[in-house]
Amino acid sequence: MAIGSQRMFSEVSDANAGDGLFDRNMAAFAKRFPAIHERLSGVGTPHSSLAVRPDGGVDMLLQGTYFYDEDAVTYVEKQLSRFAEEPTRRFFNEPDTNLLRGMAGAYARQLRQELDGRELAVGAPRDRSGYYTIVFGLGLGLHVEPLQDITACQMMMLIEPNIENLFHSLSVVDWAAMFDKAAHDGREMSFIIEGGVDTILVQLRNAIRNRNPALIDGVYLYTHYHSSALERARDSFNKDLALLVAGLGFLEDEYKMSANAASAIALRRVHVLADPLPRRPEALLIVGSGPSIDRDLERVRELSGEAAVMTVGTGLRVLLDQGIRPDFHVEVENGYENADFIKVVRDEFGFEGILLVGAVSLHDSVRSLFDESILFFRERSSATMLFAEGRGVIQPSGPTVANAALSAAVRMGYRELYFFGLDMGSKADGTYHSRHSVYGAGYFKEIGDEPDVSVPGNFGGEASAESILFWSRYMLENFLRLHPQLDVMNCSDGARIIGATPKLSRVVELAGEPVDRANLRDSIIGKLPTIDANWLDRCWNKETQLADLRALTHKLVEIVAHARAEDKNGRQWMDDLVDAIRYEVDQPPLVKSYFFGSFVLMLGVFWWYEKRMASDEAREQCRAIAFDLMDRAIAHAEHVVSQLINEIDDVLTRSSRAIPIPSESDFKIPGIACNLG
């Protein structure tokens, strides 16, 4: 395996000597990756150095130790040869139509039925090309260009914990030429130069989700050198691969969120947690239902005299069962089925005096259980794009309700916070919730995926966390990094949360006066704006929404029509379609938010089956079927969203009724049986 961009050194003493490769590469990074260029410019005098081995081969040297086991060129050539013979790839199982909801599930079922009906066999992947290649470790970068040829990837993601390695590579490989060639071929490259495993994983996940998560099946994984950080990142990425397509949303969910928000605004005077409120004088206890809360309940009772109390999700029953009534309760789930969990608790204990702090997209059956509520807008939600006007957006509000609670608490003015039962993992095998929660009390069956990630414990040792909790913990840590002014204590005996000081509950001392609960809620509500007629006039226009919808679906139809004319292996149309429906909360048109999740998942289904057709002829037939179904799905999505826009307009301007959520049959794509899920 020849390495075309190698430079053999007889002397390595000045990175700027010779043919000016270093300077050209720095200029290329300044042009294409300015943030990386800034870090490279700050290297100064590196701790390591380029070196020539006794046999004349190039290497790096750190404290007298060579980086490679042999000269870099020989090392890379052997490694690439092994990889070319037995590449490391990750493939998804066949799309599970029991898990895929709504239109995406219907698309998957019908595509498989059509393939079976035409006796088009589904086998192993035939195509060696993959959309993504993830490279764990750069070293001197000699492997990068050959890997692009081996994998024929569209996107190469390069991960390196040590900026000095990349710095030295500027004198060894021609990055400028690689960038130009990738641009000419329509390929992309990205860099993650980080040493922390959590940071690597989140940046990697975000980069894929922001590019095209539909095409992750068949990803190549290449490990260049041994590193505990890189190996942990690779292993965790393997375990969490499904998270890349989790939480993308469904048309049906976005329909619910917009309908719920419109109904809430039309039915009542809505107080919105918009601009940040002044600092609150009292501390706040944020209480979840992790197993460790059971040993701290008496301490929470004692502290609640001097602190406000906020419960999250299933933590509500934990405190009420012990006679501790929280001041605030946080909920974010938009489905009416969420009311079943909460109604059980309301019927048992009553919610008098508890202020609901909830997403504006909560179903009315949840909101109606509480006497009073303040609402907030979640990031990346159709309801937020409809009504927020850029105000009141809580970020992050997921992936768990704990993230929303922390964001909301800070927006409410709290700066001194104590976590109880926010375990973000468990030290007890098979136990995920307090024995006083709706699960522990036996109202509902215990839920929780098998923990698959070990994380440092808050008070030493280790805790086990499932993938969603791992993700949630990282988001909590990132929020705390961005808000260094907060004074946060973690009293939970679960996972360590960086930025929250571990503190045993028995040594917590509050300096505040007894909380004036009679005025606590009113003092917050009185400072909040309301969504009124003027607010709605500024953000809602039916005709604009319908025009945006028609323009979007017309563009999608054009993209699919163009794809039909491409060669049998064409995949540019999938990037074009994702780009057409990609959205940000503050960038219209909002109708994109209804399409994004479902259509990305449909593309993932298409990508999975198309790569597994036994022949070029079968692949061509598969594409034709998939295109027909995609056209049908676009037309049906336009119909469903236009119906929603008309319903919202009717509710906001003519009546006070809630918008009915369509039944399963209402979401059926003509000719396709659709399970709403």
C-alpha positions as CSV (number, residue, x, y, z in Angstrom):
1,M,0.0,0.0,0.0
2,A,1.9,3.0,-1.3
3,I,1.6,6.3,0.6
4,G,1.5,9.0,-2.0
5,S,2.0,12.0,0.2
6,Q,4.9,10.8,2.3
7,R,8.0,12.9,2.8
8,M,11.2,11.1,3.7
9,F,13.6,13.2,5.9
10,S,17.3,13.1,6.0
11,E,17.1,16.0,8.5
12,V,14.2,17.4,10.4
13,S,15.2,20.6,12.1
14,D,12.9,23.4,10.8
15,A,9.2,22.9,10.1
16,N,9.4,25.9,7.7
17,A,12.3,24.7,5.7
18,G,12.4,22.9,2.3
19,D,9.4,23.3,0.0
20,G,7.2,25.3,2.3
21,L,4.8,22.5,3.0
22,F,4.2,23.6,6.6
23,D,3.2,27.1,5.5
24,R,1.0,25.9,2.7
25,N,-0.8,23.6,5.2
26,M,-1.2,26.3,7.8
27,A,-2.8,28.5,5.1
28,A,-5.1,25.7,4.1
29,F,-6.3,25.2,7.7
30,A,-6.7,29.0,8.1
31,K,-9.0,28.9,5.0
32,R,-11.0,25.8,5.7
33,F,-10.7,25.2,9.5
34,P,-10.0,28.5,11.1
35,A,-10.7,27.2,14.7
36,I,-8.1,24.4,14.2
37,H,-5.7,26.9,12.7
38,E,-6.0,29.1,15.8
39,R,-5.1,26.2,18.0
40,L,-2.2,25.2,15.7
41,S,-0.9,28.7,15.8
42,G,-0.9,28.5,19.6
43,V,1.3,25.4,19.8
44,G,4.5,27.5,20.3
45,T,7.3,25.2,21.3
46,P,5.9,21.6,21.3
47,H,6.9,19.1,23.9
48,S,7.4,16.5,21.2
49,S,9.4,16.7,18.0
50,L,9.7,15.3,14.5
51,A,12.6,12.9,14.3
52,V,14.6,10.6,12.0
53,R,15.0,7.1,13.2
54,P,18.4,5.4,12.7
55,D,17.1,3.6,9.6
56,G,16.2,7.0,8.1
57,G,12.5,6.7,8.6
58,V,10.4,9.6,9.9
59,D,8.8,9.4,13.4
60,M,8.0,11.6,16.4
61,L,9.9,11.7,19.6
62,L,8.6,12.5,23.1
63,Q,11.0,12.3,26.1
64,G,13.3,10.0,24.2
65,T,10.6,7.6,23.1
66,Y,9.6,7.1,19.5
67,F,5.8,7.4,18.7
68,Y,5.7,4.4,16.3
69,D,6.9,0.9,16.8
70,E,8.8,1.3,13.5
71,D,9.3,4.1,11.0
72,A,6.0,5.8,10.3
73,V,5.8,4.9,6.6
74,T,6.3,1.2,7.2
75,Y,3.9,1.2,10.2
76,V,1.2,2.8,8.2
77,E,1.6,0.7,5.1
78,K,1.3,-2.5,7.1
79,Q,-1.7,-1.1,9.0
80,L,-3.5,0.0,5.8
81,S,-2.9,-3.4,4.1
82,R,-4.5,-5.2,7.0
83,F,-7.4,-2.8,7.0
84,A,-8.0,-3.1,3.3
85,E,-8.2,-6.9,3.7
86,E,-10.4,-6.8,6.8
87,P,-11.9,-3.4,7.3
88,T,-13.7,-2.6,10.6
89,R,-17.3,-1.5,9.8
90,R,-20.5,-1.2,11.7
91,F,-23.8,-2.2,10.3
92,F,-27.3,-1.8,11.7
93,N,-29.8,-4.7,11.9
94,E,-32.7,-4.6,9.5
95,P,-35.1,-1.6,10.3
96,D,-37.5,-2.7,13.0
97,T,-40.9,-1.7,11.9
98,N,-42.2,-2.2,15.5
99,L,-39.9,0.5,16.7
100,L,-40.1,2.9,13.7
101,R,-43.2,5.0,14.2
102,G,-45.6,6.7,11.9
103,M,-44.7,7.5,8.4
104,A,-41.1,6.2,8.7
105,G,-42.4,2.8,10.0
106,A,-44.9,2.7,7.2
107,Y,-42.3,3.4,4.6
108,A,-40.0,0.6,5.9
109,R,-42.8,-1.9,6.0
110,Q,-44.1,-1.1,2.5
111,L,-40.6,-1.1,1.0
112,R,-39.9,-4.5,2.5
113,Q,-43.2,-5.9,1.3
114,E,-42.6,-4.6,-2.2
115,L,-39.2,-6.2,-2.3
116,D,-40.6,-9.5,-1.1
117,G,-43.4,-9.3,-3.6
118,R,-40.9,-8.9,-6.5
119,E,-38.7,-11.6,-5.0
120,L,-35.8,-9.2,-4.6
121,A,-33.6,-10.8,-2.0
122,V,-32.1,-8.9,0.8
123,G,-28.5,-10.1,1.6
124,A,-25.2,-8.8,2.9
125,P,-24.0,-5.3,1.9
126,R,-22.4,-5.5,-1.5
127,D,-20.9,-2.0,-1.7
128,R,-17.6,-1.4,-0.1
129,S,-18.1,2.4,-0.2
130,G,-19.3,3.9,3.0
131,Y,-20.6,7.4,3.6
132,Y,-18.6,7.9,6.9
133,T,-15.1,6.9,7.8
134,I,-14.1,7.7,11.4
135,V,-10.4,7.8,12.1
136,F,-9.4,7.4,15.7
137,G,-5.9,8.9,15.8
138,L,-3.9,11.0,13.4
139,G,-0.3,10.6,14.4
140,L,1.6,12.0,11.4
141,G,-1.5,11.6,9.2
142,L,0.2,9.4,6.6
143,H,-2.9,7.1,6.5
144,V,-5.5,9.7,5.8
145,E,-5.3,10.0,2.0
146,P,-5.1,6.3,1.3
147,L,-8.0,5.7,3.6
148,Q,-10.2,8.0,1.5
149,D,-9.5,5.8,-1.5
150,I,-10.0,2.5,0.4
151,T,-13.4,3.5,1.9
152,A,-14.6,5.8,-0.9
153,C,-16.2,7.8,1.9
154,Q,-18.2,11.0,1.6
155,M,-17.3,12.3,5.0
156,M,-14.1,11.5,6.9
157,M,-14.0,12.4,10.6
158,L,-10.5,12.7,12.1
159,I,-10.1,12.4,15.8
160,E,-6.8,13.2,17.6
161,P,-6.4,13.9,21.3
162,N,-3.0,15.7,20.9
163,I,-2.8,18.9,18.9
164,E,1.0,18.4,18.6
165,N,0.5,15.4,16.4
166,L,-1.5,17.4,14.0
167,F,1.1,20.2,14.2
168,H,3.9,17.8,13.2
169,S,1.9,16.3,10.4
170,L,1.9,19.7,8.7
171,S,5.5,19.0,7.8
172,V,4.9,15.5,6.6
173,V,1.7,15.2,4.6
174,D,0.1,17.6,2.1
175,W,-3.1,18.6,3.8
176,A,-3.6,21.5,1.4
177,A,-3.7,19.1,-1.6
178,M,-6.0,16.6,0.3
179,F,-8.4,19.4,1.1
180,D,-8.4,20.5,-2.6
181,K,-8.9,17.0,-3.8
182,A,-11.8,16.4,-1.4
183,A,-13.5,19.6,-2.5
184,H,-13.1,18.6,-6.1
185,D,-14.6,15.2,-5.5
186,G,-17.4,16.5,-3.4
187,R,-16.2,14.9,-0.3
188,E,-15.8,16.4,3.2
189,M,-13.3,16.2,6.1
190,S,-13.8,17.3,9.7
191,F,-11.5,17.3,12.8
192,I,-12.1,16.6,16.4
193,I,-9.0,17.6,18.4
194,E,-10.0,16.7,21.9
195,G,-8.6,14.5,24.7
196,G,-11.7,14.0,26.8
197,V,-13.8,10.9,25.9
198,D,-17.1,12.6,26.7
199,T,-16.2,15.6,24.5
200,I,-15.1,13.4,21.6
201,L,-18.3,11.4,21.7
202,V,-20.6,14.4,21.8
203,Q,-18.7,16.3,19.1
204,L,-18.7,13.1,17.0
205,R,-22.4,12.5,17.5
206,N,-23.3,16.2,16.8
207,A,-21.1,16.2,13.6
208,I,-22.9,13.2,12.2
209,R,-26.4,14.4,13.2
210,N,-25.7,17.8,11.7
211,R,-24.5,16.2,8.4
212,N,-26.6,13.2,7.5
213,P,-27.4,10.7,10.2
214,A,-29.5,8.6,7.8
215,L,-26.3,7.2,6.2
216,I,-24.5,6.0,9.2
217,D,-25.1,2.3,8.4
218,G,-21.8,0.8,7.1
219,V,-19.5,3.4,8.8
220,Y,-15.8,2.5,8.7
221,L,-13.9,2.7,12.0
222,Y,-10.1,3.0,11.7
223,T,-7.8,3.0,14.8
224,H,-4.4,4.4,14.1
225,Y,-2.6,3.9,17.4
226,H,-3.2,2.7,20.9
227,S,-4.6,5.3,23.3
228,S,-6.9,4.7,26.2
229,A,-9.0,7.8,25.3
230,L,-9.4,6.8,21.7
231,E,-10.2,3.2,22.5
232,R,-12.8,4.2,25.1
233,A,-14.3,6.7,22.6
234,R,-14.4,4.0,19.9
235,D,-16.0,1.4,22.2
236,S,-18.6,3.9,23.5
237,F,-19.4,5.0,20.0
238,N,-20.0,1.4,19.1
239,K,-22.3,0.9,22.0
240,D,-24.2,4.2,21.4
241,L,-24.5,4.0,17.6
242,A,-28.3,3.8,17.8
243,L,-28.3,7.2,19.6
244,L,-27.3,8.9,16.4
245,V,-30.8,8.4,15.0
246,A,-32.6,8.7,18.3
247,G,-34.5,11.9,19.1
248,L,-34.6,13.1,15.5
249,G,-38.4,13.5,15.9
250,F,-41.3,12.2,13.9
251,L,-43.9,14.2,11.9
252,E,-46.5,12.8,14.3
253,D,-44.6,14.1,17.4
254,E,-44.2,17.5,15.8
255,Y,-47.9,17.6,15.0
256,K,-48.7,16.9,18.6
257,M,-46.3,19.5,19.9
258,S,-47.6,22.3,17.7
259,A,-51.3,21.3,18.3
260,N,-50.7,21.1,22.1
261,A,-49.0,24.5,22.1
262,A,-51.7,26.2,20.1
263,S,-54.4,24.6,22.3
264,A,-52.7,25.9,25.4
265,I,-52.3,29.4,24.1
266,A,-55.9,29.5,22.9
267,L,-57.5,28.0,26.1
268,R,-55.8,30.0,28.8
269,R,-53.6,33.0,29.7
270,V,-50.1,31.5,29.3
271,H,-47.2,32.7,31.4
272,V,-44.0,32.1,29.6
273,L,-40.6,31.6,31.2
274,A,-39.0,33.9,28.7
275,D,-36.2,36.4,29.7
276,P,-34.0,35.4,32.7
277,L,-35.4,36.5,36.0
278,P,-33.4,38.3,38.8
279,R,-31.4,36.1,41.2
280,R,-33.5,34.4,43.7
281,P,-32.5,34.7,47.4
282,E,-33.3,31.1,48.4
283,A,-31.5,27.9,47.4
284,L,-33.2,25.3,45.3
285,L,-33.3,21.5,45.8
286,I,-33.8,19.7,42.5
287,V,-35.0,16.2,43.3
288,G,-35.2,13.2,40.9
289,S,-36.1,9.6,41.5
290,G,-32.7,7.9,41.3
291,P,-32.2,5.1,43.9
292,S,-30.0,7.3,46.1
293,I,-32.8,9.7,47.0
294,D,-34.2,7.1,49.4
295,R,-31.4,7.5,51.9
296,D,-31.7,11.4,51.8
297,L,-35.4,11.9,52.2
298,E,-35.3,13.0,55.8
299,R,-32.5,15.4,54.9
300,V,-34.5,16.9,52.1
301,R,-37.4,17.3,54.5
302,E,-35.1,19.3,56.9
303,L,-33.6,21.4,54.1
304,S,-36.9,22.2,52.5
305,G,-37.7,24.7,55.3
306,E,-34.9,27.0,54.0
307,A,-34.9,26.1,50.3
308,A,-37.4,25.9,47.5
309,V,-38.0,22.4,46.2
310,M,-38.3,21.3,42.5
311,T,-39.2,17.7,41.4
312,V,-38.5,16.3,38.0
313,G,-40.5,13.6,36.3
314,T,-41.1,10.6,38.5
315,G,-39.4,12.3,41.5
316,L,-42.8,13.9,42.2
317,R,-44.3,10.9,44.0
318,V,-41.1,10.2,45.9
319,L,-41.5,13.4,47.9
320,L,-45.3,13.4,48.1
321,D,-45.2,9.9,49.5
322,Q,-43.1,11.2,52.4
323,G,-45.3,14.2,53.0
324,I,-42.9,16.6,51.4
325,R,-44.7,19.0,49.0
326,P,-42.5,20.5,46.3
327,D,-42.9,24.1,45.1
328,F,-42.3,23.3,41.5
329,H,-42.6,20.2,39.3
330,V,-41.0,19.9,35.8
331,E,-42.4,18.0,32.8
332,V,-41.5,17.9,29.1
333,E,-43.2,14.9,27.5
334,N,-45.8,15.9,24.9
335,G,-48.0,12.7,24.8
336,Y,-51.3,12.4,26.5
337,E,-50.1,9.0,27.8
338,N,-47.7,10.9,30.1
339,A,-50.8,12.0,32.1
340,D,-51.4,8.4,33.2
341,F,-48.3,8.5,35.3
342,I,-49.0,11.9,36.8
343,K,-52.8,11.4,37.4
344,V,-52.0,8.4,39.6
345,V,-50.0,10.6,41.8
346,R,-52.5,13.5,41.7
347,D,-55.4,11.1,42.7
348,E,-53.3,9.8,45.6
349,F,-51.9,13.0,47.0
350,G,-53.4,16.0,45.3
351,F,-51.3,18.8,43.7
352,E,-52.4,21.8,45.7
353,G,-49.7,24.5,45.9
354,I,-47.5,22.8,43.3
355,L,-46.6,25.0,40.3
356,L,-46.1,23.1,37.0
357,V,-43.1,24.2,35.1
358,G,-43.6,22.6,31.7
359,A,-42.9,22.7,28.0
360,V,-45.5,24.6,26.1
361,S,-46.0,21.4,24.0
362,L,-47.4,19.4,27.0
363,H,-50.7,17.8,26.3
364,D,-53.6,19.6,28.0
365,S,-54.4,16.4,30.0
366,V,-51.1,17.0,31.8
367,R,-51.5,20.8,32.3
368,S,-55.1,20.4,33.5
369,L,-53.9,18.3,36.5
370,F,-52.3,21.3,38.1
371,D,-54.0,24.5,39.3
372,E,-51.2,26.8,37.9
373,S,-48.4,26.5,35.4
374,I,-45.7,28.4,33.7
375,L,-44.5,27.2,30.4
376,F,-41.3,27.3,28.4
377,F,-40.2,26.6,24.8
378,R,-38.0,23.6,24.1
379,E,-35.1,23.9,21.6
380,R,-35.6,22.4,18.1
381,S,-39.3,22.0,18.4
382,S,-42.1,23.0,15.9
383,A,-44.0,24.6,18.8
384,T,-41.0,26.8,19.6
385,M,-40.6,27.8,15.9
386,L,-44.3,28.7,15.8
387,F,-44.7,30.8,18.9
388,A,-41.5,31.6,20.7
389,E,-40.3,34.6,18.8
390,G,-36.8,33.7,20.0
391,R,-37.9,34.2,23.6
392,G,-38.2,31.7,26.4
393,V,-36.2,28.9,24.7
394,I,-34.9,26.5,27.3
395,Q,-31.7,24.9,26.2
396,P,-30.9,22.1,26.7
397,S,-34.3,20.7,27.5
398,G,-33.2,17.1,27.0
399,P,-32.5,14.3,26.6
400,T,-34.0,13.9,30.0
401,V,-36.3,16.1,32.2
402,A,-33.3,16.7,34.5
403,N,-31.7,18.8,31.8
404,A,-34.8,20.9,31.3
405,A,-35.2,21.3,35.1
406,L,-31.6,22.7,35.5
407,S,-32.1,25.1,32.5
408,A,-35.5,26.2,33.8
409,A,-34.2,26.7,37.3
410,V,-31.5,29.0,36.2
411,R,-33.9,30.9,34.0
412,M,-36.1,31.4,37.1
413,G,-33.2,33.1,38.9
414,Y,-31.8,30.2,41.0
415,R,-28.0,30.3,41.5
416,E,-27.6,28.0,44.5
417,L,-28.7,24.5,43.6
418,Y,-28.5,21.1,45.2
419,F,-29.1,17.8,43.3
420,F,-30.8,14.9,45.1
421,G,-31.7,11.7,43.3
422,L,-30.2,12.9,40.0
423,D,-28.1,9.8,39.9
424,M,-27.4,9.7,36.2
425,G,-26.7,6.0,36.7
426,S,-26.9,3.5,39.5
427,K,-24.7,1.7,42.0
428,A,-27.4,-1.0,42.5
429,D,-27.8,-3.6,39.9
430,G,-31.2,-3.6,38.3
431,T,-32.5,-0.7,40.3
432,Y,-33.1,2.6,38.4
433,H,-35.7,4.4,40.5
434,S,-36.6,5.1,44.1
435,R,-38.8,2.6,45.9
436,H,-41.2,5.5,46.4
437,S,-41.6,6.3,42.7
438,V,-44.5,5.1,40.6
439,Y,-42.3,2.2,39.6
440,G,-41.1,1.4,43.0
441,A,-44.6,1.6,44.4
442,G,-45.8,-0.9,41.8
443,Y,-48.1,1.4,39.8
444,F,-46.1,0.8,36.6
445,K,-43.6,-1.7,35.5
446,E,-39.9,-0.7,36.1
447,I,-38.2,0.5,33.0
448,G,-34.6,1.0,32.1
449,D,-32.2,-0.3,29.6
450,E,-29.4,-2.5,30.8
451,P,-26.6,-0.2,31.9
452,D,-23.7,-0.5,29.5
453,V,-21.3,2.4,30.4
454,S,-19.2,2.6,33.6
455,V,-18.7,6.2,34.9
456,P,-16.9,7.6,37.9
457,G,-19.1,7.7,41.0
458,N,-20.0,11.0,42.7
459,F,-18.6,9.8,46.0
460,G,-16.0,7.4,44.7
461,G,-16.2,4.1,43.0
462,E,-18.1,3.7,39.8
463,A,-21.7,3.8,38.6
464,S,-23.4,2.1,35.7
465,A,-25.3,4.2,33.2
466,E,-27.4,3.5,30.2
467,S,-26.7,5.5,27.0
468,I,-29.4,8.1,27.5
469,L,-28.2,8.9,31.1
470,F,-24.6,9.1,29.8
471,W,-25.8,11.6,27.2
472,S,-27.9,13.5,29.8
473,R,-25.0,13.7,32.2
474,Y,-22.7,15.2,29.5
475,M,-25.4,17.8,28.7
476,L,-25.6,18.8,32.4
477,E,-21.8,19.1,32.6
478,N,-21.7,21.2,29.5
479,F,-24.4,23.5,30.9
480,L,-22.5,24.0,34.1
481,R,-19.3,24.8,32.1
482,L,-21.2,27.6,30.4
483,H,-22.6,28.9,33.7
484,P,-19.6,29.1,36.0
485,Q,-21.4,31.6,38.2
486,L,-23.7,28.8,39.6
487,D,-23.1,27.2,43.0
488,V,-24.1,23.6,42.4
489,M,-23.8,20.8,44.9
490,N,-24.4,17.2,43.9
491,C,-25.8,15.2,46.9
492,S,-26.8,12.2,44.7
493,D,-24.9,8.9,45.2
494,G,-24.7,8.1,41.5
495,A,-22.5,9.3,38.7
496,R,-20.0,12.2,39.1
497,I,-21.3,15.3,37.4
498,I,-18.3,17.6,36.5
499,G,-19.1,21.1,37.6
500,A,-21.3,20.0,40.5
501,T,-19.4,19.7,43.8
502,P,-19.9,16.3,45.5
503,K,-21.5,16.9,48.9
504,L,-22.9,14.5,51.4
505,S,-26.4,15.7,52.4
506,R,-25.5,15.6,56.1
507,V,-23.0,18.3,55.8
508,V,-25.1,20.7,53.7
509,E,-25.8,23.9,55.5
510,L,-28.1,26.6,54.1
511,A,-27.5,30.2,55.1
512,G,-30.9,31.4,54.0
513,E,-34.0,32.5,55.9
514,P,-37.1,30.2,56.0
515,V,-38.8,30.3,52.6
516,D,-41.9,32.4,52.3
517,R,-43.9,29.9,50.4
518,A,-47.1,32.0,50.5
519,N,-45.4,34.5,48.1
520,L,-42.8,32.2,46.4
521,R,-44.8,31.3,43.3
522,D,-46.5,34.6,42.9
523,S,-43.1,36.4,43.0
524,I,-42.0,34.4,40.0
525,I,-45.3,34.4,38.0
526,G,-45.7,38.1,38.5
527,K,-42.5,38.7,36.5
528,L,-43.3,36.6,33.5
529,P,-44.8,37.8,30.2
530,T,-47.9,36.3,28.8
531,I,-48.6,35.2,25.2
532,D,-51.4,37.5,24.2
533,A,-53.1,38.6,21.0
534,N,-50.3,41.0,20.0
535,W,-47.7,38.2,20.5
536,L,-49.7,35.9,18.3
537,D,-50.2,38.6,15.6
538,R,-46.4,38.8,15.3
539,C,-45.7,35.1,15.0
540,W,-48.6,33.5,13.3
541,N,-49.7,33.9,9.7
542,K,-51.6,31.0,8.1
543,E,-51.0,32.0,4.5
544,T,-47.2,32.3,5.0
545,Q,-47.1,28.8,6.6
546,L,-49.1,27.3,3.7
547,A,-46.9,29.0,1.1
548,D,-43.7,27.8,2.8
549,L,-45.2,24.3,2.9
550,R,-46.0,24.2,-0.8
551,A,-42.5,25.5,-1.7
552,L,-40.8,22.9,0.5
553,T,-42.7,19.9,-0.8
554,H,-42.2,21.2,-4.4
555,K,-38.4,21.2,-3.8
556,L,-38.5,17.7,-2.3
557,V,-40.4,16.4,-5.3
558,E,-37.8,17.9,-7.6
559,I,-34.9,16.3,-5.6
560,V,-36.5,12.9,-5.9
561,A,-37.3,13.4,-9.6
562,H,-33.7,14.3,-10.2
563,A,-32.5,11.2,-8.3
564,R,-34.5,9.0,-10.6
565,A,-32.3,10.2,-13.4
566,E,-29.0,9.6,-11.6
567,D,-26.8,6.5,-12.1
568,K,-27.8,3.5,-10.1
569,N,-25.3,4.3,-7.3
570,G,-26.1,8.0,-7.0
571,R,-26.4,9.3,-3.4
572,Q,-26.0,13.0,-3.7
573,W,-29.8,13.4,-3.7
574,M,-29.9,12.1,-0.1
575,D,-27.6,14.9,1.0
576,D,-29.7,17.4,-1.0
577,L,-32.9,16.2,0.6
578,V,-31.5,16.4,4.2
579,D,-30.1,19.9,3.4
580,A,-33.6,20.9,2.2
581,I,-35.3,19.9,5.4
582,R,-32.5,20.8,7.9
583,Y,-33.7,23.6,10.2
584,E,-32.8,25.8,13.1
585,V,-35.3,27.3,15.6
586,D,-34.5,30.9,14.5
587,Q,-34.5,30.2,10.8
588,P,-37.7,29.9,8.8
589,P,-39.5,28.2,7.3
590,L,-40.7,26.3,10.3
591,V,-42.5,23.6,8.2
592,K,-39.1,21.9,7.9
593,S,-39.4,20.8,11.5
594,Y,-42.4,18.6,10.6
595,F,-40.4,16.8,7.9
596,F,-36.9,16.4,9.3
597,G,-37.1,13.4,11.6
598,S,-39.4,11.2,9.6
599,F,-37.7,11.8,6.3
600,V,-34.2,11.3,7.6
601,L,-35.4,8.0,9.0
602,M,-36.9,7.1,5.6
603,L,-33.6,7.9,3.9
604,G,-31.9,5.6,6.5
605,V,-34.3,2.8,5.5
606,F,-33.6,3.4,1.8
607,W,-29.9,3.4,2.4
608,W,-30.1,0.1,4.3
609,Y,-32.0,-1.9,1.7
610,E,-30.4,-0.4,-1.4
611,K,-26.9,-1.5,-0.3
612,R,-28.1,-5.1,0.2
613,M,-29.6,-5.8,-3.2
614,A,-28.0,-8.9,-4.8
615,S,-27.4,-7.3,-8.2
616,D,-27.2,-4.0,-10.0
617,E,-30.6,-4.8,-11.6
618,A,-32.2,-5.6,-8.2
619,R,-30.7,-2.4,-6.8
620,E,-32.2,-0.4,-9.6
621,Q,-35.6,-1.9,-8.9
622,C,-35.3,-1.2,-5.2
623,R,-34.5,2.5,-6.0
624,A,-37.5,2.8,-8.2
625,I,-39.8,1.4,-5.5
626,A,-38.2,3.6,-2.9
627,F,-38.7,6.7,-5.0
628,D,-42.3,5.9,-5.6
629,L,-42.9,5.5,-1.9
630,M,-41.0,8.7,-1.2
631,D,-43.2,10.7,-3.6
632,R,-46.2,9.3,-1.8
633,A,-44.9,10.2,1.6
634,I,-44.1,13.8,0.5
635,A,-47.6,14.3,-0.8
636,H,-49.1,12.8,2.4
637,A,-46.9,14.9,4.6
638,E,-48.0,18.0,2.8
639,H,-51.6,17.0,3.3
640,V,-51.1,16.3,7.1
641,V,-49.2,19.5,7.8
642,S,-51.6,21.7,5.8
643,Q,-54.5,20.2,7.9
644,L,-52.5,21.1,11.0
645,I,-52.0,24.7,9.9
646,N,-55.7,25.1,9.2
647,E,-56.5,23.6,12.6
648,I,-54.1,25.9,14.4
649,D,-55.5,28.9,12.6
650,D,-59.1,27.9,13.5
651,V,-58.2,27.4,17.2
652,L,-56.3,30.7,17.5
653,T,-58.7,32.9,15.7
654,R,-62.2,31.4,15.9
655,S,-62.6,29.1,18.9
656,S,-61.3,28.0,22.2
657,R,-61.4,24.2,21.6
658,A,-58.3,22.0,21.8
659,I,-57.0,20.6,18.6
660,P,-57.8,16.9,18.4
661,I,-54.7,14.7,17.9
662,P,-55.3,12.5,14.9
663,S,-55.8,8.8,15.3
664,E,-53.6,6.2,13.8
665,S,-55.9,6.0,10.7
666,D,-55.6,9.7,10.1
667,F,-51.8,9.4,9.7
668,K,-52.0,6.6,7.1
669,I,-50.2,7.3,3.9
670,P,-52.5,6.3,1.0
671,G,-51.7,2.8,0.1
672,I,-49.4,2.3,3.1
673,A,-50.5,0.9,6.4
674,C,-49.1,3.3,9.0
675,N,-48.6,2.6,12.7
676,L,-48.7,5.8,14.7
677,G,-46.8,4.1,17.6
